[in-house]
Each structure stands twice: as C-alpha cells, then as structure tokens.
Amino acid sequence: MNNSSNNHKKQLLAKYWLLSITLCVYNMLSSLSLFAQDGNAGIQEATNKVKGYFDTGCDLMYAIGAVVGIIGAIKVFNKWNAGEPDTNKVAAAWFGSCIFLVVVATVLKSFFGI
C-alpha cells in the first residue's frame, strides 16, 4: 500500500511539474508577440537610438576638444615664455586642432540632418 501511495505521489508530482513547465513556456511564447513590430517601426526605432548616440558622441567630442585646448594652451604658453623658436608652429597646430574638432562635429550634424 505504501508503494502504491508513493507511485501515485510521483505521478501527481510529475503532472504538476509538466503543467508548470507548460505554463512557463506558454507565457514566454505568448509574450514574444508583444515585442513584434513591423519593419518600418523597427528601422525608425534604430534611427532614433543612433541619433541619440550621435548627440552624445558630439558632446563627448566637444568635451575632449576643451581638454585638448586647455592642455595645448598651457603648452603654447610655456614655449612662449621660454622663448623657443617653434612657438608659432605649436600655436598654429593647437588652434587648428581645436577648430577641426568643432567644425567636424558641426558639419556632421548639419550634413546628416541630426
């Protein structure tokens, strides 16, 4: 009798286990349709995310340009005070690199309409 009771409990446990697994799989598969969208909506969402990354990247480029500008200005100042002959060349390179960073970010924004 005890052996029969154990078999019945095992069968009942197996049925509950199968039912719970089936419900979990059903819930996962039914929720996948909630994320489905047509191709245009997917492309539009990807475009919006890339635009957001581009704005962040441009802000990062401006911040890097500011740091490079400060470091370059200190370098030019030290060369100028030391009376080194290549101060004009270093100043032109520093100023050109700062202008380049700002112009590139602005041109890319206006060229791609972002």
C-alpha positions in Angstrom: 0.0 0.0 0.0 2.9 2.3 0.8 4.5 1.6 -2.5 1.3 2.4 -4.4 0.9 5.6 -2.5 4.5 6.6 -3.4 3.8 5.9 -7.1 0.6 8.0 -7.0 2.5 10.9 -5.4 5.3 10.6 -8.0 2.7 10.6 -10.8 0.9 13.6 -9.3 4.2 15.5 -8.9 5.2 14.7 -12.4 1.8 16.0 -13.7 2.2 19.3 -11.7 5.8 19.6 -12.9 4.7 19.2 -16.5 1.8 21.6 -16.1 4.1 24.3 -14.6 6.7 23.8 -17.3 4.0 24.0 -20.0 2.6 27.2 -18.5 6.0 28.8 -18.3 6.7 28.0 -21.9 3.3 29.3 -23.0 3.9 32.6 -21.1 7.3 33.1 -22.7 6.0 32.3 -26.2 2.9 34.5 -25.9 5.0 37.4 -24.6 7.2 37.3 -27.7 4.3 38.6 -29.9 4.1 41.7 -27.7 7.6 42.7 -28.8 6.8 42.2 -32.5 6.6 45.2 -34.8 6.7 45.9 -38.4 9.9 46.7 -40.3 9.3 50.4 -40.5 8.8 50.8 -36.8 12.0 48.8 -36.1 14.1 50.9 -38.5 12.6 54.1 -37.0 13.5 53.0 -33.5 17.0 52.1 -34.6 17.4 55.5 -36.2 16.2 57.3 -33.1 18.7 55.4 -31.0 21.6 56.2 -33.3 20.6 59.8 -33.3 20.7 59.8 -29.5 24.2 58.2 -29.6 25.4 60.8 -32.2 24.3 63.7 -30.0 26.2 62.1 -27.0 29.2 61.5 -29.2 29.3 65.1 -30.4 29.1 66.3 -26.8 31.9 64.0 -25.9 33.9 65.4 -28.9 33.3 68.9 -27.6 34.5 67.9 -24.1 37.6 66.2 -25.5 38.3 69.3 -27.6 38.0 71.5 -24.5 40.5 69.4 -22.5 42.9 69.3 -25.5 42.5 73.0 -25.9 43.4 73.7 -22.3 46.5 71.4 -22.4 47.6 72.9 -25.7 47.2 76.5 -24.4 49.4 75.6 -21.4 52.0 74.1 -23.8 52.0 77.2 -26.0 52.2 79.5 -23.0 55.2 77.6 -21.6 57.0 77.7 -25.0 56.3 81.4 -25.5 57.6 82.2 -22.0 60.7 80.1 -22.6 61.3 82.0 -25.9 61.5 78.8 -28.0 61.6 79.4 -31.8 58.9 76.9 -32.7 56.1 78.6 -30.7 54.3 79.8 -33.7 54.2 76.3 -35.2 52.9 74.8 -32.0 50.3 77.5 -31.6 49.0 77.1 -35.1 48.8 73.3 -34.7 47.0 73.7 -31.4 44.5 76.2 -32.7 43.9 74.2 -35.9 43.2 71.0 -34.0 40.6 72.8 -31.7 38.9 74.3 -34.8 38.9 71.0 -36.5 37.1 69.2 -33.7 34.4 71.9 -33.5 34.0 72.1 -37.3 33.8 68.3 -37.8 31.1 67.9 -35.2 29.1 70.8 -36.6 29.4 69.7 -40.2 28.5 66.1 -39.5 25.4 67.3 -37.6 24.2 69.6 -40.4 25.3 67.2 -43.2 23.3 64.2 -41.9 20.4 66.4 -40.5 20.8 65.1 -37.0 
